[in-house]
Amino acid sequence: RQSSAPGRVRQGAGLSQAEERSLRRILAQPMDYIDSEAFYKPNAEEVIYERAPRIEKPDVAWYRPLMDDLGPNKHSSSKGGRNPGTVLLTAAQERVLFLQYNYARHRVAQLQLEIGLGEPSEDQAREILKWYRIASEYRVQIAETNLALVLAMAKRTRMSEVDFADLVSEGNMALLRSVDKFDCGRGFKFSTYACRAILKAFSRQGMKFSKY
């Protein structure tokens, strides 16, 4: 895992106020990423993005109505099987997505180091905003592709003292943390790593409510 140092924002760099606020947030927090030898090969950006197969994005329209229907002591009415819009990825497809996600974070980290404690030029500011947006989009895609994992783990967990919707919310946060920490180079499927993290989050949530 690599990280870089934060910098400062130069005023009047030709950015909108919203872009300047985003830039401040990005530069204030060193960007972590999972490093890979692929990032340092010739034409890395072209190979990782342009030559890579396109991965289908999931349709998560089913998710919001489902969560809205989950009140206290209610459980999902879905009867097993795949949720509509679920995309099942192969290990190779997961590797493509995680390389794309971490390469974007790698570029953000490089720019943070390049800027250091100085003031970014407009080109640097726009470049770092671009790569941060790309990283965010891949993070969302990976998380949304695996939303069903959270529901599956929540259904397997029996915690009468914890509301089901709260359990799912905690699982979603664990899923996002898993996306950030998963190293596709180790050869494991993401679902294996994420399910363990989600179950640990459920266990912590249960212990907290037990104390109350």
FIDO-729749 format. One record per residue: residue number from 0; x, y, z of N, C-alpha, C in turn. Coordinates in nm, 3 decimals, always signed. Layout:
N
num/n.px/n.py/n.pz/ca.px/ca.py/ca.pz/c.px/c.py/c.pz
NUM/X/Y/Z/X/Y/Z/X/Y/Z
...
! end
This chain:
212
num/n.px/n.py/n.pz/ca.px/ca.py/ca.pz/c.px/c.py/c.pz
0/+0.085/-0.119/+0.000/+0.000/+0.000/+0.000/+0.089/+0.123/+0.000
1/+0.061/+0.216/-0.089/+0.141/+0.336/-0.103/+0.059/+0.458/-0.062
2/+0.125/+0.566/-0.024/+0.057/+0.691/+0.009/+0.148/+0.806/-0.026
3/+0.088/+0.927/-0.034/+0.165/+1.045/-0.069/+0.133/+1.156/+0.028
4/+0.202/+1.269/+0.013/+0.183/+1.381/+0.105/+0.084/+1.482/+0.049
5/+0.005/+1.548/+0.136/-0.092/+1.645/+0.090/-0.027/+1.777/+0.052
6/-0.098/+1.859/-0.025/-0.049/+1.991/-0.062/-0.151/+2.099/-0.036
7/-0.136/+2.214/-0.099/-0.228/+2.324/-0.080/-0.291/+2.361/-0.214
8/-0.395/+2.441/-0.210/-0.467/+2.482/-0.329/-0.432/+2.627/-0.362
9/-0.395/+2.653/-0.485/-0.368/+2.790/-0.526/-0.499/+2.856/-0.565
10/-0.520/+2.976/-0.516/-0.641/+3.050/-0.547/-0.635/+3.101/-0.691
11/-0.751/+3.110/-0.753/-0.760/+3.166/-0.887/-0.696/+3.080/-0.994
12/-0.705/+2.948/-0.978/-0.643/+2.858/-1.075/-0.736/+2.824/-1.190
13/-0.840/+2.902/-1.209/-0.933/+2.878/-1.318/-1.033/+2.769/-1.291
14/-1.054/+2.735/-1.165/-1.149/+2.631/-1.127/-1.275/+2.693/-1.071
15/-1.385/+2.618/-1.080/-1.507/+2.662/-1.015/-1.493/+2.646/-0.865
16/-1.584/+2.708/-0.791/-1.579/+2.695/-0.645/-1.595/+2.549/-0.602
17/-1.683/+2.476/-0.670/-1.703/+2.335/-0.636/-1.576/+2.256/-0.663
18/-1.508/+2.286/-0.774/-1.384/+2.216/-0.805/-1.274/+2.250/-0.704
19/-1.269/+2.376/-0.662/-1.169/+2.415/-0.561/-1.194/+2.344/-0.429
20/-1.323/+2.330/-0.391/-1.353/+2.259/-0.266/-1.312/+2.113/-0.277
21/-1.341/+2.051/-0.392/-1.303/+1.912/-0.412/-1.151/+1.897/-0.408
22/-1.082/+1.992/-0.470/-0.937/+1.986/-0.474/-0.878/+1.997/-0.334
23/-0.933/+2.085/-0.252/-0.886/+2.098/-0.113/-0.900/+1.965/-0.039
24/-1.016/+1.901/-0.057/-1.039/+1.773/+0.012/-0.939/+1.667/-0.035
25/-0.913/+1.664/-0.165/-0.823/+1.564/-0.220/-0.680/+1.585/-0.170
26/-0.637/+1.709/-0.168/-0.500/+1.739/-0.128/-0.480/+1.730/+0.024
27/-0.588/+1.737/+0.099/-0.578/+1.733/+0.245/-0.556/+1.592/+0.297
28/-0.587/+1.490/+0.215/-0.579/+1.352/+0.262/-0.493/+1.270/+0.166
29/-0.379/+1.219/+0.213/-0.295/+1.136/+0.124/-0.375/+1.020/+0.065
30/-0.356/+0.996/-0.062/-0.429/+0.890/-0.131/-0.357/+0.757/-0.117
31/-0.424/+0.659/-0.060/-0.371/+0.523/-0.053/-0.413/+0.446/-0.177
32/-0.336/+0.347/-0.213/-0.374/+0.260/-0.324/-0.297/+0.129/-0.312
33/-0.348/+0.028/-0.380/-0.281/-0.102/-0.385/-0.189/-0.101/-0.507
34/-0.061/-0.108/-0.484/+0.037/-0.094/-0.591/+0.041/-0.219/-0.679
35/+0.089/-0.202/-0.801/+0.101/-0.313/-0.894/+0.214/-0.285/-0.993
36/+0.283/-0.390/-1.033/+0.388/-0.375/-1.134/+0.331/-0.324/-1.266
37/+0.204/-0.352/-1.290/+0.140/-0.311/-1.416/+0.139/-0.159/-1.433
38/+0.144/-0.086/-1.322/+0.136/+0.061/-1.330/+0.262/+0.123/-1.389
39/+0.372/+0.049/-1.390/+0.501/+0.106/-1.430/+0.550/+0.051/-1.565
40/+0.467/-0.026/-1.630/+0.503/-0.079/-1.761/+0.477/+0.026/-1.869
41/+0.545/+0.015/-1.984/+0.519/+0.109/-2.095/+0.372/+0.107/-2.135
42/+0.319/+0.224/-2.165/+0.179/+0.236/-2.208/+0.082/+0.178/-2.106
43/+0.114/+0.194/-1.976/+0.030/+0.135/-1.871/-0.114/+0.185/-1.880
44/-0.131/+0.314/-1.898/-0.268/+0.369/-1.903/-0.347/+0.310/-2.019
45/-0.282/+0.298/-2.135/-0.350/+0.242/-2.252/-0.387/+0.096/-2.230
46/-0.293/+0.020/-2.172/-0.317/-0.122/-2.150/-0.428/-0.143/-2.047
47/-0.425/-0.066/-1.938/-0.520/-0.087/-1.829/-0.661/-0.042/-1.864
48/-0.673/+0.061/-1.948/-0.806/+0.113/-1.980/-0.851/+0.081/-2.122
49/-0.774/+0.120/-2.220/-0.820/+0.109/-2.358/-0.816/-0.033/-2.412
50/-0.717/-0.110/-2.374/-0.705/-0.247/-2.424/-0.781/-0.348/-2.339
51/-0.823/-0.308/-2.221/-0.894/-0.400/-2.132/-1.037/-0.421/-2.179
52/-1.093/-0.539/-2.156/-1.234/-0.562/-2.193/-1.326/-0.475/-2.108
53/-1.435/-0.432/-2.168/-1.532/-0.352/-2.096/-1.614/-0.442/-2.003
54/-1.629/-0.397/-1.878/-1.702/-0.475/-1.778/-1.842/-0.416/-1.762
55/-1.941/-0.501/-1.775/-2.080/-0.456/-1.763/-2.107/-0.397/-1.625
56/-2.176/-0.284/-1.623/-2.214/-0.222/-1.496/-2.346/-0.281/-1.448
57/-2.361/-0.296/-1.317/-2.485/-0.355/-1.265/-2.601/-0.255/-1.268
58/-2.721/-0.307/-1.275/-2.841/-0.225/-1.260/-2.888/-0.240/-1.116
59/-2.876/-0.131/-1.038/-2.911/-0.139/-0.895/-3.046/-0.074/-0.866
60/-3.130/-0.066/-0.968/-3.262/-0.006/-0.947/-3.344/-0.085/-0.846
61/-3.312/-0.214/-0.831/-3.386/-0.299/-0.737/-3.353/-0.267/-0.592
62/-3.237/-0.203/-0.569/-3.186/-0.194/-0.433/-3.259/-0.091/-0.347
63/-3.282/+0.027/-0.400/-3.344/+0.133/-0.321/-3.486/+0.097/-0.276
64/-3.575/+0.049/-0.368/-3.708/+0.008/-0.320/-3.702/-0.101/-0.214
65/-3.606/-0.192/-0.229/-3.591/-0.299/-0.131/-3.557/-0.242/+0.006
66/-3.461/-0.147/+0.011/-3.421/-0.089/+0.138/-3.533/-0.004/+0.199
67/-3.609/+0.066/+0.114/-3.720/+0.146/+0.164/-3.827/+0.060/+0.229
68/-3.835/-0.065/+0.184/-3.937/-0.157/+0.236/-3.894/-0.224/+0.366
69/-3.768/-0.202/+0.405/-3.718/-0.268/+0.525/-3.738/-0.179/+0.647
70/-3.842/-0.205/+0.719/-3.865/-0.134/+0.845/-3.820/-0.221/+0.960
71/-3.848/-0.179/+1.084/-3.813/-0.259/+1.200/-3.875/-0.399/+1.192
72/-3.792/-0.499/+1.220/-3.836/-0.639/+1.223/-3.883/-0.692/+1.089
73/-3.851/-0.620/+0.979/-3.885/-0.670/+0.846/-3.759/-0.724/+0.781
74/-3.780/-0.820/+0.694/-3.668/-0.876/+0.619/-3.704/-0.870/+0.472
75/-3.603/-0.891/+0.390/-3.624/-0.883/+0.247/-3.729/-0.984/+0.202
76/-3.814/-0.940/+0.110/-3.917/-1.029/+0.059/-3.868/-1.110/-0.059
77/-3.744/-1.081/-0.107/-3.692/-1.155/-0.221/-3.668/-1.300/-0.181
78/-3.690/-1.390/-0.272/-3.681/-1.533/-0.244/-3.555/-1.591/-0.306
79/-3.443/-1.567/-0.248/-3.319/-1.627/-0.295/-3.288/-1.589/-0.438
80/-3.194/-1.661/-0.498/-3.158/-1.635/-0.636/-3.091/-1.500/-0.653
81/-3.065/-1.466/-0.778/-2.999/-1.340/-0.806/-3.098/-1.227/-0.808
82/-3.056/-1.111/-0.758/-3.139/-0.992/-0.770/-3.133/-0.943/-0.914
83/-3.240/-0.875/-0.961/-3.238/-0.822/-1.097/-3.120/-0.727/-1.116
84/-3.053/-0.737/-1.229/-2.943/-0.646/-1.257/-2.810/-0.688/-1.200
85/-2.806/-0.802/-1.127/-2.680/-0.848/-1.068/-2.584/-0.891/-1.178
86/-2.458/-0.851/-1.165/-2.354/-0.890/-1.259/-2.257/-0.981/-1.185
87/-2.238/-1.102/-1.235/-2.144/-1.196/-1.175/-2.012/-1.187/-1.252
88/-1.906/-1.148/-1.182/-1.777/-1.128/-1.246/-1.686/-1.248/-1.229
89/-1.606/-1.275/-1.331/-1.501/-1.376/-1.319/-1.383/-1.312/-1.245
90/-1.289/-1.396/-1.204/-1.169/-1.345/-1.137/-1.091/-1.251/-1.230
91/-1.088/-1.284/-1.358/-1.018/-1.199/-1.455/-1.085/-1.063/-1.468
92/-1.218/-1.060/-1.468/-1.290/-0.934/-1.478/-1.270/-0.849/-1.352
93/-1.268/-0.915/-1.236/-1.241/-0.842/-1.112/-1.103/-0.778/-1.117
94/-1.006/-0.852/-1.169/-0.870/-0.799/-1.177/-0.867/-0.674/-1.265
95/-0.939/-0.676/-1.376/-0.946/-0.559/-1.464/-0.999/-0.438/-1.387
96/-1.110/-0.455/-1.318/-1.172/-0.344/-1.245/-1.082/-0.291/-1.134
97/-1.021/-0.381/-1.058/-0.938/-0.336/-0.946/-0.809/-0.271/-0.994
98/-0.754/-0.317/-1.107/-0.637/-0.249/-1.163/-0.676/-0.109/-1.210
99/-0.791/-0.096/-1.272/-0.837/+0.036/-1.319/-0.862/+0.129/-1.201
100/-0.923/+0.076/-1.096/-0.951/+0.157/-0.977/-0.821/+0.202/-0.910
101/-0.729/+0.109/-0.890/-0.607/+0.144/-0.818/-0.508/+0.224/-0.903
102/-0.513/+0.207/-1.034/-0.427/+0.289/-1.118/-0.471/+0.436/-1.108
103/-0.601/+0.460/-1.105/-0.651/+0.597/-1.091/-0.607/+0.655/-0.957
104/-0.615/+0.574/-0.851/-0.568/+0.622/-0.719/-0.417/+0.644/-0.720
105/-0.347/+0.557/-0.791/-0.202/+0.573/-0.806/-0.168/+0.707/-0.872
106/-0.243/+0.745/-0.974/-0.217/+0.872/-1.043/-0.246/+0.991/-0.951
107/-0.353/+0.979/-0.871/-0.382/+1.085/-0.774/-0.266/+1.099/-0.676
108/-0.217/+0.987/-0.626/-0.106/+0.987/-0.530/+0.020/+1.047/-0.592
109/+0.047/+1.013/-0.718/+0.163/+1.070/-0.788/+0.153/+1.222/-0.796
110/+0.036/+1.270/-0.829/+0.016/+1.415/-0.840/+0.027/+1.482/-0.703
111/-0.022/+1.417/-0.600/-0.006/+1.472/-0.465/+0.141/+1.487/-0.429
112/+0.221/+1.386/-0.463/+0.364/+1.393/-0.437/+0.430/+1.502/-0.520
113/+0.388/+1.513/-0.645/+0.442/+1.613/-0.736/+0.415/+1.755/-0.687
114/+0.295/+1.775/-0.635/+0.256/+1.907/-0.584/+0.320/+1.934/-0.449
115/+0.325/+1.830/-0.365/+0.386/+1.843/-0.233/+0.318/+1.952/-0.152
116/+0.398/+2.040/-0.092/+0.344/+2.151/-0.013/+0.332/+2.277/-0.097
117/+0.356/+2.264/-0.226/+0.344/+2.381/-0.314/+0.202/+2.405/-0.359
118/+0.189/+2.484/-0.464/+0.058/+2.519/-0.516/+0.040/+2.455/-0.653
119/-0.066/+2.379/-0.674/-0.086/+2.312/-0.803/-0.114/+2.411/-0.915
120/-0.059/+2.383/-1.032/-0.096/+2.461/-1.149/-0.237/+2.421/-1.190
121/-0.294/+2.495/-1.283/-0.429/+2.459/-1.329/-0.429/+2.322/-1.394
122/-0.324/+2.290/-1.471/-0.316/+2.159/-1.535/-0.309/+2.048/-1.431
123/-0.228/+2.069/-1.327/-0.218/+1.969/-1.221/-0.351/+1.953/-1.148
124/-0.417/+2.066/-1.122/-0.545/+2.062/-1.052/-0.648/+1.984/-1.132
125/-0.656/+2.013/-1.260/-0.756/+1.944/-1.343/-0.721/+1.796/-1.361
126/-0.592/+1.765/-1.367/-0.550/+1.626/-1.380/-0.585/+1.547/-1.255
127/-0.560/+1.603/-1.139/-0.589/+1.531/-1.015/-0.739/+1.516/-0.993
128/-0.815/+1.617/-1.032/-0.961/+1.606/-1.024/-1.013/+1.498/-1.118
129/-0.955/+1.488/-1.236/-0.997/+1.387/-1.334/-0.972/+1.246/-1.281
130/-0.852/+1.222/-1.229/-0.820/+1.088/-1.182/-0.896/+1.052/-1.055
131/-0.924/+1.151/-0.971/-1.004/+1.126/-0.851/-1.147/+1.086/-0.890
132/-1.201/+1.155/-0.991/-1.336/+1.121/-1.038/-1.339/+0.980/-1.097
133/-1.236/+0.944/-1.174/-1.229/+0.810/-1.233/-1.223/+0.704/-1.122
134/-1.138/+0.729/-1.021/-1.128/+0.635/-0.910/-1.262/+0.619/-0.838
135/-1.331/+0.730/-0.816/-1.460/+0.726/-0.746/-1.562/+0.646/-0.825
136/-1.560/+0.662/-0.958/-1.656/+0.589/-1.041/-1.631/+0.439/-1.037
137/-1.505/+0.398/-1.039/-1.474/+0.255/-1.032/-1.506/+0.199/-0.893
138/-1.485/+0.279/-0.790/-1.518/+0.234/-0.654/-1.668/+0.206/-0.643
139/-1.748/+0.296/-0.697/-1.893/+0.278/-0.695/-1.932/+0.155/-0.776
140/-1.873/+0.139/-0.895/-1.908/+0.024/-0.979/-1.878/-0.108/-0.910
141/-1.760/-0.118/-0.847/-1.724/-0.242/-0.779/-1.818/-0.268/-0.661
142/-1.847/-0.163/-0.584/-1.936/-0.180/-0.468/-2.076/-0.220/-0.512
143/-2.129/-0.153/-0.615/-2.265/-0.183/-0.661/-2.273/-0.323/-0.720
144/-2.166/-0.368/-0.784/-2.164/-0.504/-0.839/-2.176/-0.607/-0.729
145/-2.132/-0.571/-0.608/-2.128/-0.667/-0.497/-2.229/-0.637/-0.387
146/-2.327/-0.551/-0.413/-2.428/-0.520/-0.311/-2.501/-0.645/-0.261
147/-2.524/-0.739/-0.351/-2.598/-0.859/-0.312/-2.524/-0.938/-0.205
148/-2.391/-0.924/-0.198/-2.315/-0.993/-0.092/-2.361/-0.948/+0.046
149/-2.384/-0.818/+0.059/-2.425/-0.764/+0.188/-2.560/-0.822/+0.229
150/-2.655/-0.827/+0.136/-2.786/-0.881/+0.168/-2.777/-1.030/+0.202
151/-2.695/-1.102/+0.127/-2.681/-1.245/+0.153/-2.623/-1.271/+0.292
152/-2.521/-1.194/+0.329/-2.461/-1.210/+0.461/-2.558/-1.165/+0.572
153/-2.634/-1.060/+0.546/-2.730/-1.011/+0.647/-2.840/-1.114/+0.673
154/-2.883/-1.183/+0.567/-2.986/-1.285/+0.584/-2.935/-1.404/+0.664
155/-2.805/-1.431/+0.651/-2.747/-1.544/+0.725/-2.721/-1.509/+0.871
156/-2.721/-1.381/+0.904/-2.688/-1.336/+1.038/-2.815/-1.320/+1.120
157/-2.818/-1.380/+1.235/-2.936/-1.373/+1.322/-2.906/-1.281/+1.439
158/-2.954/-1.157/+1.432/-2.934/-1.060/+1.540/-3.067/-0.989/+1.565
159/-3.145/-1.045/+1.654/-3.278/-0.990/+1.679/-3.271/-0.849/+1.736
160/-3.159/-0.816/+1.804/-3.148/-0.685/+1.867/-3.107/-0.576/+1.768
161/-3.063/-0.615/+1.647/-3.018/-0.518/+1.546/-3.119/-0.514/+1.433
162/-3.166/-0.394/+1.400/-3.259/-0.378/+1.288/-3.191/-0.423/+1.159
163/-3.266/-0.491/+1.073/-3.209/-0.547/+0.950/-3.152/-0.438/+0.860
164/-3.223/-0.326/+0.848/-3.175/-0.216/+0.763/-3.045/-0.158/+0.817
165/-3.032/-0.150/+0.951/-2.907/-0.102/+1.011/-2.793/-0.199/+0.984
166/-2.826/-0.327/+0.988/-2.726/-0.430/+0.961/-2.675/-0.418/+0.817
167/-2.766/-0.398/+0.724/-2.729/-0.382/+0.584/-2.644/-0.257/+0.564
168/-2.681/-0.149/+0.632/-2.604/-0.025/+0.622/-2.461/-0.046/+0.671
169/-2.446/-0.116/+0.782/-2.312/-0.146/+0.834/-2.235/-0.234/+0.737
170/-2.305/-0.328/+0.674/-2.242/-0.415/+0.576/-2.196/-0.339/+0.453
171/-2.275/-0.240/+0.412/-2.236/-0.158/+0.297/-2.107/-0.081/+0.324
172/-2.092/-0.029/+0.445/-1.970/+0.042/+0.481/-1.850/-0.054/+0.481
173/-1.871/-0.175/+0.530/-1.765/-0.275/+0.528/-1.728/-0.312/+0.385
174/-1.828/-0.317/+0.298/-1.803/-0.347/+0.157/-1.714/-0.241/+0.093
175/-1.743/-0.113/+0.120/-1.663/-0.005/+0.064/-1.519/-0.011/+0.115
176/-1.503/-0.040/+0.244/-1.367/-0.053/+0.299/-1.294/-0.169/+0.232
177/-1.366/-0.275/+0.202/-1.305/-0.390/+0.137/-1.258/-0.356/-0.003
178/-1.336/-0.275/-0.074/-1.296/-0.233/-0.209/-1.163/-0.159/-0.202
179/-1.146/-0.074/-0.101/-1.024/+0.005/-0.088/-0.902/-0.080/-0.053
180/-0.924/-0.189/+0.021/-0.811/-0.266/+0.075/-0.779/-0.393/-0.003
181/-0.865/-0.433/-0.095/-0.847/-0.561/-0.162/-0.732/-0.556/-0.261
182/-0.646/-0.657/-0.254/-0.532/-0.670/-0.345/-0.560/-0.784/-0.442
183/-0.595/-0.748/-0.566/-0.631/-0.850/-0.664/-0.510/-0.934/-0.704
184/-0.389/-0.886/-0.676/-0.269/-0.959/-0.712/-0.245/-1.084/-0.629
185/-0.320/-1.100/-0.521/-0.301/-1.218/-0.435/-0.373/-1.341/-0.488
186/-0.457/-1.323/-0.589/-0.520/-1.437/-0.653/-0.652/-1.483/-0.594
187/-0.705/-1.411/-0.495/-0.833/-1.448/-0.435/-0.948/-1.375/-0.502
188/-1.067/-1.432/-0.492/-1.187/-1.363/-0.539/-1.224/-1.255/-0.438
189/-1.275/-1.144/-0.487/-1.313/-1.034/-0.399/-1.423/-1.076/-0.304
190/-1.516/-1.159/-0.349/-1.629/-1.200/-0.264/-1.580/-1.270/-0.139
191/-1.474/-1.350/-0.150/-1.419/-1.420/-0.033/-1.369/-1.320/+0.070
192/-1.295/-1.221/+0.024/-1.240/-1.118/+0.112/-1.352/-1.032/+0.172
193/-1.445/-0.989/+0.087/-1.550/-0.897/+0.132/-1.646/-0.964/+0.230
194/-1.681/-1.089/+0.206/-1.775/-1.158/+0.295/-1.720/-1.167/+0.437
195/-1.592/-1.195/+0.449/-1.531/-1.202/+0.582/-1.536/-1.066/+0.650
196/-1.506/-0.961/+0.574/-1.508/-0.825/+0.630/-1.650/-0.786/+0.672
197/-1.747/-0.822/+0.592/-1.887/-0.789/+0.622/-1.933/-0.861/+0.748
198/-1.900/-0.989/+0.759/-1.939/-1.065/+0.877/-1.872/-1.012/+1.003
199/-1.746/-0.969/+0.992/-1.678/-0.908/+1.106/-1.748/-0.780/+1.148
200/-1.792/-0.700/+1.049/-1.864/-0.576/+1.080/-1.996/-0.607/+1.151
201/-2.066/-0.712/+1.107/-2.190/-0.752/+1.173/-2.162/-0.795/+1.317
202/-2.053/-0.867/+1.336/-2.018/-0.914/+1.471/-1.992/-0.795/+1.564
203/-1.918/-0.695/+1.514/-1.891/-0.576/+1.595/-2.020/-0.503/+1.628
204/-2.111/-0.495/+1.529/-2.239/-0.429/+1.551/-2.320/-0.503/+1.657
205/-2.320/-0.636/+1.649/-2.393/-0.715/+1.749/-2.337/-0.699/+1.888
206/-2.205/-0.695/+1.898/-2.141/-0.678/+2.030/-2.174/-0.542/+2.088
207/-2.179/-0.439/+2.005/-2.212/-0.306/+2.052/-2.354/-0.301/+2.109
208/-2.448/-0.362/+2.037/-2.587/-0.362/+2.086/-2.603/-0.449/+2.208
209/-2.525/-0.557/+2.218/-2.532/-0.643/+2.336/-2.489/-0.567/+2.461
210/-2.386/-0.481/+2.446/-2.342/-0.399/+2.559/-2.452/-0.304/+2.603
211/-2.521/-0.243/+2.503/-2.630/-0.153/+2.537/-2.740/-0.227/+2.612
! end
